[in-house]
Amino acid sequence: MRTGKIIDIECKCGYRLFRYYKAGKGRLIKVMISRLTEDYVGLQGAETHSRPQCPNCHKEIGIIRMIHGEPALKLNQGRIQPIRI
């Protein structure tokens, strides 16, 4: 895999959702579930088209879709802290 770094993804309420290996530059738009290092929401094993919520504030953080043949979380940009690398 390309060079990248591990980042913490937090909800706007401050709750840590997961740790993710981000490859490349730019905004975080989708989260490939295979690249999660720690999962505090329960994304691993979730069904396609489910809408995970923040365990703290119960707001929807995105939708799980199949992207490039593997499950990924398409993030709701208004619900996470802004991240740009």
RAGIPE-V408454 format. One record per run of one state. SS is the DSSP state (H for helix, E for strand, - for the rest). FROM is the first residue (numbers start at 1). TO is the last residue. If there is no record, write none. Layout:
SS FROM TO
SS FROM TO
This chain:
- 1 3
E 4 11
- 12 15
E 16 23
- 24 26
E 27 27
- 28 29
E 30 32
H 33 35
E 36 39
- 40 52
E 53 53
- 54 59
E 60 60
- 61 61
E 62 67
- 68 69
E 70 75
- 76 79
E 80 80
- 81 83
E 84 84
- 85 85
